[in-house]
Amino acid sequence: MKKALLLLGIISFLFFSCDKEGGPIPSDNKLEIQKDGVTYVDERSIILPPGAYDGPRLIYDTPSTINPSGIKESVRFTSSPYKKGNRNNKEFTFNIYFPIEGGVSLNKKYEIKPINGKEIFNIERDGKILDHEKDLAYIRYTEDNKTYHYGTGYISFTHFDDSGLKENIKGSGTIEFSILNKDGSKSILKGTFKL
């Protein structure tokens, strides 16, 4: 009888943690960004299994006291937004990486420019992407994981809390950057996040 009640409880919990279409119910942790006048979102689910992640991620790496030549102090922000209401169709992915010293400063615009002025990188033509330049900040955008656009812009924090695990940092703020399109035009991405 106890097993039946437990099973019924688990099924009810799973049922009520889904929306009308059977997708996970989003939490208030999300990124909302506009690209060329279209609004995209990336939301975390309210309930996730241990070790799983969904939605935008903010990671804070601190320097190692054991190996000072190892990890640099840095912040990474990753997101795969989709048009509002279409959670299953990720439109693009972008990563922001920037090294820091002495922790994150609030209300500071962390300005980022393309590495070595290269704004478009095509893996089939240019080879493998190297992330070894960890002393250099970048904004990297892709729609197909073959062509990467390196943007010009900034990220700014109005709140930052690194008291939890490095994979579960809390923060909120704004992001704005532009990318060069293949046809020579520029796309502007501008939004806010709360994690």
Secondary structure, 3 states (H helix, E strand, C coil): CHHHHHHHHHHHHHHHCECCCCCECEEEEEEEEEECCEEEEEEEECCCCCCCCCCCEEEEECCCCCCCCCCCCEEEEEECCEECCCCCCECCEEEEEEECCCCCCCCCEEEECCHHHCCEEEHHHHCCCCCCCCCCCEEEEECCCCEEEECEEEEEEEEEECCCCHHHCEEEEEEEEEEECCCCCEEEEEEEEEC
